[in-house]
Amino acid sequence: MKDLPKNVVVGSMAASGLVALLAIADLALGVPFAGREHTMMMDIMFIICAGIIGYLGWDALKDMN
């Protein structure tokens, strides 16, 4: 039970990494979301938000140690 907060933070970082990878794949290859022009802005926003969540998770892990 003591490691639950740490596991939640690591899980959120993993989820944000997955979102970033999917958004980058969509921008570069057009998969999995067909890479349409109107989704380009959404992909960029997903990458930015995933980076912010990754940074906040990393900062939270530093505070937990």
trRosetta pair geometry for C-beta under 8 A, 3 or more apart (Angstrom, degrees):
i j d omega theta_ij theta_ji phi_ij phi_ji
1 4 5.7 -19 -164 -19 45 119
3 6 5.0 -59 -165 47 68 116
3 7 5.6 72 137 -28 87 103
4 7 5.6 -57 -143 37 31 111
4 8 6.3 33 158 -22 66 104
5 8 5.7 -53 -148 33 32 112
5 9 6.5 31 155 -17 65 105
5 64 6.8 -178 109 -113 116 135
6 9 5.8 -56 -151 36 32 110
6 10 6.3 28 153 -15 66 108
6 61 6.9 80 -138 -119 83 84
6 64 5.8 157 -88 150 93 163
7 10 5.7 -55 -143 40 32 109
7 11 6.1 36 155 -22 65 108
8 11 5.6 -54 -146 37 29 114
8 12 6.5 28 155 -18 63 104
9 12 5.9 -54 -148 35 31 108
9 13 6.5 31 152 -18 64 105
9 57 5.0 150 -178 -149 87 88
9 60 5.0 -147 -128 98 139 128
9 61 5.7 172 126 -64 143 85
9 64 7.4 -157 15 -22 159 146
10 13 5.6 -54 -149 37 33 113
10 14 6.4 35 152 -20 65 105
10 57 7.4 131 -86 -179 28 125
10 61 7.4 76 -68 -86 78 126
11 14 5.6 -52 -146 35 32 112
11 15 6.4 32 155 -18 65 105
12 15 5.6 -51 -145 37 34 112
12 16 6.3 32 155 -17 65 105
12 53 6.3 -119 153 174 102 115
12 57 5.5 -172 89 -90 102 128
13 16 5.8 -55 -146 39 31 108
13 17 6.3 35 152 -22 63 106
13 53 7.1 -177 -101 132 51 90
13 54 5.6 87 -140 -122 84 65
13 57 3.9 -168 -69 117 103 163
13 58 7.1 101 -109 -50 136 69
14 17 5.6 -53 -149 35 31 115
14 18 6.5 33 152 -20 64 103
15 18 5.7 -51 -150 34 33 112
15 19 6.5 34 151 -18 65 103
16 19 5.5 -49 -147 36 36 113
16 20 6.3 39 152 -20 65 104
16 49 7.6 -131 -140 121 106 74
16 50 4.2 155 180 -148 87 75
16 51 7.9 -170 161 -35 122 19
16 53 4.0 -166 -95 89 153 127
16 54 5.2 -153 105 -54 135 80
16 57 7.2 -172 25 -9 139 138
17 20 5.6 -53 -147 36 32 112
17 21 6.4 32 154 -19 65 105
17 50 6.9 138 -75 -178 25 119
17 54 6.6 91 -65 -92 78 119
18 21 5.7 -53 -147 36 31 111
18 22 6.4 29 156 -16 64 106
19 22 5.9 -57 -148 38 30 109
19 23 6.3 28 155 -18 65 109
19 46 5.5 -132 159 -178 104 108
19 49 7.7 -47 118 88 141 100
19 50 4.8 -167 85 -87 106 125
20 23 5.8 -57 -146 38 30 110
20 24 6.2 29 156 -17 66 107
20 46 6.9 180 -94 135 47 89
20 47 5.4 86 -134 -123 82 64
20 50 3.7 -166 -59 113 99 157
20 51 7.0 100 -100 -50 135 68
20 54 7.6 -10 -29 -36 146 133
21 24 5.8 -55 -144 38 30 109
21 25 6.2 31 155 -19 64 107
22 25 5.6 -53 -145 38 31 112
22 26 6.3 34 154 -22 64 105
22 32 6.3 -41 -154 24 100 109
22 33 7.7 79 162 -17 100 109
22 46 7.7 -65 81 143 91 149
23 26 5.6 -51 -148 34 32 113
23 27 6.5 31 153 -17 64 104
23 42 8.0 -136 -127 120 109 71
23 43 4.3 152 -164 -155 92 77
23 44 7.7 177 172 -50 127 19
23 46 4.0 -177 -81 90 147 127
23 47 5.0 -149 105 -55 141 83
23 50 7.2 -169 19 -4 137 141
24 27 5.7 -54 -149 37 33 110
24 28 6.0 16 159 -7 68 113
24 43 7.8 146 -64 -179 28 111
24 47 6.6 94 -61 -96 81 119
25 28 6.1 -63 -137 47 27 100
25 29 5.4 -30 -175 34 69 114
25 31 5.9 -53 148 82 106 74
25 32 6.9 37 105 -11 124 73
26 29 7.3 -62 -103 58 14 73
26 30 6.7 37 -160 -130 49 17
26 31 6.7 -120 -98 83 55 24
26 32 6.6 -60 -81 37 94 52
26 33 4.7 4 -123 39 131 102
26 34 7.9 9 -147 46 96 33
26 35 5.4 177 179 -82 68 72
26 39 6.8 -79 158 124 134 125
26 43 5.2 -146 86 -105 120 132
27 35 6.9 135 -109 -125 18 98
27 40 6.8 89 -112 -132 88 77
27 43 5.0 161 -59 144 98 151
27 44 7.8 90 -85 -62 134 69
29 35 7.1 -151 95 -57 40 137
30 34 6.1 -12 178 -176 86 27
30 35 3.1 -79 -119 4 69 139
31 34 7.6 39 -98 -67 42 30
31 35 7.3 -27 -26 -29 32 104
33 36 7.5 -89 133 14 87 86
33 39 5.7 -147 129 162 127 163
33 43 7.8 -172 60 -74 139 107
34 39 7.5 102 72 21 82 149
35 39 7.0 -140 -148 69 18 119
35 40 7.8 43 -168 -74 63 81
36 39 4.9 83 64 9 84 104
36 40 7.7 -121 101 -28 49 77
37 40 5.7 -29 -162 -8 43 117
38 41 7.4 -41 -176 22 43 101
38 42 8.0 36 136 -3 61 109
39 42 5.0 -55 -160 43 61 117
39 43 6.0 68 141 -28 81 98
40 43 5.6 -52 -150 33 33 113
40 44 6.5 32 153 -18 65 104
41 44 5.7 -52 -149 36 34 112
41 45 6.4 33 152 -17 65 106
42 45 5.6 -55 -147 39 33 111
42 46 6.3 38 152 -23 66 103
43 46 5.6 -51 -147 33 32 114
43 47 6.5 32 154 -19 64 103
44 47 5.8 -53 -151 34 32 111
44 48 6.5 30 152 -17 65 106
45 48 5.7 -53 -146 38 33 111
45 49 6.1 29 157 -15 67 109
46 49 5.9 -58 -143 42 28 107
46 50 6.0 29 157 -21 65 109
47 50 5.8 -54 -143 37 27 111
47 51 6.4 30 155 -20 61 106
48 51 5.8 -57 -154 34 29 112
48 52 6.6 29 151 -18 64 105
49 52 5.6 -51 -148 35 35 112
49 53 6.3 33 154 -16 67 105
50 53 5.8 -54 -145 40 32 109
50 54 6.2 36 153 -22 64 107
51 54 5.6 -53 -145 36 30 114
51 55 6.3 30 156 -18 64 105
52 55 5.8 -55 -149 37 30 110
52 56 6.3 26 154 -16 65 107
53 56 5.7 -54 -144 39 32 109
53 57 6.2 34 155 -20 65 106
54 57 5.8 -56 -147 36 28 111
54 58 6.3 29 155 -18 64 106
55 58 5.7 -54 -147 36 31 111
55 59 6.3 30 155 -18 65 107
56 59 5.6 -54 -146 39 31 112
56 60 6.2 34 153 -21 65 106
57 60 5.6 -54 -146 36 31 111
57 61 6.4 32 154 -20 65 103
58 61 5.8 -52 -149 34 31 111
58 62 6.6 35 151 -20 63 102
59 62 5.7 -50 -152 32 34 114
59 63 6.6 32 150 -18 64 104
60 63 5.6 -55 -151 36 35 112
60 64 6.5 37 150 -25 66 105
61 64 5.6 -52 -147 31 35 114
61 65 6.9 31 157 -19 64 103
62 65 6.3 -61 -156 32 32 106
